[in-house]
Amino acid sequence: MGGIVLGDNQYGKAETHVVRVTRSGAQDDIKDLTVSVALAGDFAATHLTGDNSKVLPTDTQKNTVFAFARDGIGEIEDFGLRLARHFVGELDAVERARVAIEEHPWDRIDGHAFVRAGSEKRLATVTCAKDREWVVGGLTDLVVLKSAGSEFWGYPRDRYTTLPETKDRILATAVTARWRYGGTESDWGRSFSETRRLLLEAFAQKHSLSLQQTLYAMGEAVLKATPEIVEIRMSMPNKHHFVVDLSPFGLTNENEVFYASDRPYGLIEGTLMREGAPAAELAWG
């Protein structure tokens, strides 16, 4: 039997929750982020012998997030780049820093009051090595529903199949989409807003014969209209809505009353990318 060797490893501070208030008199602005840091590099000694001489405490990483927030956050992609570049540049042992950020949106009520905008979150993951950098944007929990314009039929049937074919169904999902940028300089806010708009527009306009077809149409719309994005990965659970049989009560149901089932659910995932796109390398992890 051969010896035992240490494989890939990383460590860091996960889910630091930072809220930054920018005060400007009559109206405040807030940024509400959850920030996770992961460092990889020359850390074999701490695993093998307990030597921590190269291990930056995760508490220090948390403090760094707060200190950098003091100087302002701006777009989350830029904030992630600042943090990741700091860890790679300041620490010889760090060969790769990955900063993953979730932004929790708030809608303004008035100058100093806000209401949480819902479950949807904006995402950014920045990875910096000593000589390369990658930026991935995204969103999650974008809940959408179509009450018409969706079908599902023509699938194989066997002795376990009970699902009836339909030419008119509710199509609902919670979109998670993450997209890889071709570079590390962009108008991040504009790109995010445009990508989100394109995803919603394609979902609404595509007459769907399957959720897979809808996923492809949404990703295709993004890549056709946003040249700065070279790859998009999407995950879309099928939030099933089943027509309720009201006949036991002497009632008809003309595709109007549904039972919304939360689980089990179909999970549709896919990746679209440009032909000739640069290799992802460390962008995705």
C-alpha positions as CSV (number, residue, x, y, z in Angstrom):
1,M,0.0,0.0,0.0
2,G,1.3,3.4,-0.9
3,G,1.8,6.4,1.3
4,I,-0.7,9.1,2.1
5,V,-0.4,12.6,0.6
6,L,-2.3,15.8,1.1
7,G,-4.5,16.7,-1.8
8,D,-6.2,20.0,-2.7
9,N,-7.1,22.1,0.3
10,Q,-8.2,25.6,1.1
11,Y,-9.4,27.5,4.2
12,G,-11.0,30.8,4.9
13,K,-13.8,32.8,6.7
14,A,-17.3,32.0,5.4
15,E,-20.3,34.2,5.4
16,T,-19.2,37.4,7.0
17,H,-22.3,39.6,7.0
18,V,-21.4,43.2,6.4
19,V,-23.8,46.2,6.1
20,R,-22.3,49.4,4.8
21,V,-24.3,52.6,5.1
22,T,-23.3,55.6,3.0
23,R,-24.6,58.7,4.6
24,S,-25.3,61.8,2.5
25,G,-27.7,64.0,4.5
26,A,-31.3,63.6,3.5
27,Q,-30.8,60.1,1.9
28,D,-28.7,57.1,2.9
29,D,-27.7,54.2,0.7
30,I,-27.0,50.7,2.0
31,K,-25.1,47.7,0.8
32,D,-25.9,44.4,2.6
33,L,-23.4,41.6,1.7
34,T,-22.5,38.1,2.8
35,V,-18.8,37.6,2.0
36,S,-16.9,34.3,2.0
37,V,-13.1,34.1,1.6
38,A,-11.1,31.0,0.7
39,L,-7.3,30.9,0.5
40,A,-5.2,28.1,-1.1
41,G,-1.5,27.8,-1.4
42,D,1.5,26.6,0.7
43,F,-0.4,25.3,3.7
44,A,0.8,21.8,3.9
45,A,2.7,22.3,7.2
46,T,-0.4,23.2,9.2
47,H,-2.1,20.0,8.1
48,L,1.0,17.7,8.6
49,T,2.6,19.2,11.7
50,G,0.3,21.9,13.0
51,D,2.8,24.6,12.1
52,N,0.6,27.8,11.7
53,S,3.3,30.2,10.7
54,K,1.8,30.7,7.2
55,V,-1.9,30.6,8.2
56,L,-3.6,33.9,8.3
57,P,-6.3,33.6,10.9
58,T,-9.8,33.5,9.5
59,D,-10.7,36.1,12.1
60,T,-8.2,38.4,10.4
61,Q,-9.9,37.7,7.1
62,K,-13.3,38.7,8.6
63,N,-11.7,41.9,9.9
64,T,-10.3,42.7,6.5
65,V,-13.7,42.5,5.0
66,F,-15.0,45.1,7.5
67,A,-11.9,47.3,7.1
68,F,-12.3,47.3,3.3
69,A,-16.0,48.1,3.6
70,R,-15.0,51.3,5.5
71,D,-13.6,52.7,2.3
72,G,-16.8,51.9,0.4
73,I,-18.1,48.9,-1.4
74,G,-19.3,50.0,-4.9
75,E,-20.1,47.1,-7.2
76,I,-19.6,43.7,-5.6
77,E,-17.3,42.5,-8.4
78,D,-15.0,45.4,-7.7
79,F,-15.1,44.8,-3.9
80,G,-14.3,41.1,-4.5
81,L,-11.3,42.0,-6.7
82,R,-10.0,44.4,-4.0
83,L,-10.2,41.7,-1.3
84,A,-8.8,38.9,-3.4
85,R,-5.9,41.0,-4.7
86,H,-5.1,42.0,-1.2
87,F,-4.8,38.4,0.1
88,V,-2.7,37.3,-2.9
89,G,-0.5,40.3,-2.9
90,E,0.1,40.5,0.9
91,L,0.7,36.9,1.7
92,D,3.5,34.9,0.0
93,A,2.0,31.6,1.0
94,V,-1.3,32.4,-0.7
95,E,-1.4,31.2,-4.3
96,R,-5.1,31.7,-4.9
97,A,-7.7,33.8,-3.2
98,R,-11.4,33.3,-3.9
99,V,-14.0,35.8,-2.7
100,A,-17.7,34.8,-3.1
101,I,-20.3,37.5,-2.4
102,E,-24.0,37.5,-2.1
103,E,-25.8,40.9,-2.1
104,H,-29.1,41.2,-0.3
105,P,-31.3,43.9,-2.0
106,W,-33.3,46.5,-0.1
107,D,-35.9,48.8,-1.6
108,R,-36.1,52.4,-0.4
109,I,-39.2,53.5,1.6
110,D,-37.9,57.0,2.1
111,G,-34.5,58.7,2.7
112,H,-33.6,56.5,5.7
113,A,-36.0,53.6,5.6
114,F,-35.9,50.4,3.6
115,V,-37.8,47.2,3.0
116,R,-36.2,43.8,2.1
117,A,-36.8,43.3,-1.7
118,G,-37.4,39.5,-1.5
119,S,-35.3,36.3,-1.7
120,E,-33.5,37.2,-4.9
121,K,-29.7,37.8,-4.4
122,R,-27.0,39.1,-6.7
123,L,-23.8,37.0,-6.8
124,A,-20.2,37.6,-7.6
125,T,-17.2,35.2,-7.3
126,V,-13.7,36.6,-7.8
127,T,-10.7,34.4,-8.0
128,C,-7.1,35.8,-8.0
129,A,-3.9,33.9,-8.5
130,K,-0.4,35.4,-8.6
131,D,-0.7,36.2,-12.3
132,R,-4.3,35.6,-13.3
133,E,-7.8,36.8,-12.3
134,W,-11.3,35.7,-13.1
135,V,-14.8,37.2,-12.4
136,V,-18.1,35.4,-12.3
137,G,-21.3,37.3,-11.8
138,G,-24.7,35.9,-11.1
139,L,-28.0,35.8,-9.4
140,T,-30.0,33.3,-7.4
141,D,-33.6,32.8,-6.2
142,L,-35.1,34.7,-9.1
143,V,-38.6,33.3,-8.9
144,V,-40.6,33.4,-12.1
145,L,-43.9,31.9,-13.3
146,K,-45.8,31.7,-16.6
147,S,-49.6,31.0,-16.4
148,A,-49.7,30.1,-20.1
149,G,-47.4,29.5,-23.0
150,S,-45.9,26.2,-21.7
151,E,-46.4,22.6,-22.8
152,F,-44.9,19.2,-22.0
153,W,-45.7,16.2,-24.2
154,G,-44.1,13.6,-26.5
155,Y,-41.9,12.0,-23.8
156,P,-41.2,8.3,-23.5
157,R,-43.7,6.3,-21.4
158,D,-43.1,3.1,-19.5
159,R,-45.1,1.1,-16.9
160,Y,-44.2,3.6,-14.2
161,T,-45.3,6.7,-16.1
162,T,-48.4,8.4,-14.7
163,L,-47.8,12.0,-15.7
164,P,-50.4,13.2,-18.3
165,E,-49.2,15.1,-21.3
166,T,-50.3,18.8,-21.4
167,K,-50.5,21.5,-24.0
168,D,-51.3,24.2,-21.4
169,R,-49.5,24.2,-18.0
170,I,-48.1,26.6,-15.4
171,L,-44.3,26.9,-15.8
172,A,-42.6,28.2,-12.6
173,T,-39.0,28.1,-11.4
174,A,-36.4,29.8,-9.2
175,V,-33.5,30.7,-11.5
176,T,-29.9,30.5,-10.4
177,A,-27.6,31.8,-13.1
178,R,-23.9,32.4,-13.0
179,W,-22.0,33.9,-15.8
180,R,-18.2,34.1,-16.5
181,Y,-16.8,37.4,-17.8
182,G,-14.0,37.4,-20.4
183,G,-12.0,40.0,-18.5
184,T,-11.8,41.8,-15.1
185,E,-12.9,45.2,-16.3
186,S,-16.5,45.9,-17.0
187,D,-19.4,48.1,-16.1
188,W,-20.5,45.5,-13.6
189,G,-23.8,47.2,-12.6
190,R,-25.0,47.8,-16.1
191,S,-24.0,44.2,-17.2
192,F,-25.9,42.7,-14.2
193,S,-29.0,44.7,-14.9
194,E,-29.0,43.9,-18.6
195,T,-28.3,40.2,-18.0
196,R,-31.2,40.0,-15.6
197,R,-33.5,41.8,-18.0
198,L,-32.6,39.5,-20.8
199,L,-33.2,36.4,-18.7
200,L,-36.7,37.6,-17.7
201,E,-37.6,38.7,-21.2
202,A,-36.6,35.3,-22.7
203,F,-38.5,33.4,-20.0
204,A,-41.6,35.5,-20.7
205,Q,-41.4,35.4,-24.5
206,K,-40.4,31.9,-25.3
207,H,-43.3,29.5,-25.9
208,S,-41.9,26.6,-24.0
209,L,-42.1,22.9,-24.9
210,S,-39.8,22.0,-22.0
211,L,-38.0,23.8,-19.2
212,Q,-34.8,22.7,-20.9
213,Q,-35.8,24.7,-24.0
214,T,-36.6,27.7,-21.9
215,L,-33.2,27.5,-20.1
216,Y,-31.4,27.4,-23.5
217,A,-33.4,30.3,-24.8
218,M,-32.5,32.4,-21.7
219,G,-28.8,31.6,-21.8
220,E,-28.7,32.2,-25.6
221,A,-30.3,35.6,-25.2
222,V,-27.7,36.7,-22.7
223,L,-24.7,35.5,-24.8
224,K,-26.1,37.1,-28.0
225,A,-26.5,40.6,-26.3
226,T,-23.6,40.8,-23.8
227,P,-20.2,40.4,-25.5
228,E,-18.4,40.7,-22.2
229,I,-19.9,37.4,-21.0
230,V,-18.4,34.2,-22.4
231,E,-20.2,31.5,-20.5
232,I,-23.4,31.1,-18.5
233,R,-24.4,28.3,-16.2
234,M,-28.0,27.9,-15.1
235,S,-29.9,25.8,-12.6
236,M,-33.7,25.8,-12.7
237,P,-35.9,23.7,-10.4
238,N,-39.3,22.9,-11.9
239,K,-41.8,24.2,-9.4
240,H,-44.6,21.8,-10.3
241,H,-48.2,23.0,-10.4
242,F,-50.8,20.2,-10.8
243,V,-54.4,20.7,-11.8
244,V,-56.7,19.8,-8.9
245,D,-59.4,17.2,-9.6
246,L,-62.6,18.9,-8.4
247,S,-65.0,16.3,-9.9
248,P,-65.5,14.6,-6.5
249,F,-67.3,17.8,-5.4
250,G,-69.3,18.1,-8.6
251,L,-67.2,20.9,-9.8
252,T,-65.3,21.5,-13.1
253,N,-61.7,22.8,-13.2
254,E,-60.8,24.5,-16.5
255,N,-57.1,24.7,-15.8
256,E,-57.7,27.3,-13.1
257,V,-57.1,25.7,-9.7
258,F,-53.7,24.2,-9.1
259,Y,-51.9,22.4,-6.3
260,A,-48.3,23.8,-5.9
261,S,-45.9,21.0,-5.0
262,D,-42.6,22.1,-3.4
263,R,-41.0,18.6,-3.6
264,P,-39.9,16.4,-5.1
265,Y,-39.1,18.6,-8.1
266,G,-37.4,18.3,-11.4
267,L,-34.0,20.0,-11.6
268,I,-32.9,21.3,-15.0
269,E,-29.2,22.5,-15.3
270,G,-27.2,23.5,-18.3
271,T,-24.2,25.5,-19.5
272,L,-23.9,27.7,-22.7
273,M,-20.7,29.2,-23.9
274,R,-19.3,31.0,-26.9
275,E,-17.3,29.0,-29.4
276,G,-13.7,29.9,-28.9
277,A,-14.2,31.3,-25.4
278,P,-11.1,31.5,-23.3
279,A,-10.6,28.5,-21.0
280,A,-12.3,28.8,-17.6
281,E,-9.2,27.6,-15.7
282,L,-9.8,28.6,-12.0
283,A,-12.9,30.7,-12.6
284,W,-15.4,28.2,-11.3
285,G,-13.4,26.6,-8.6
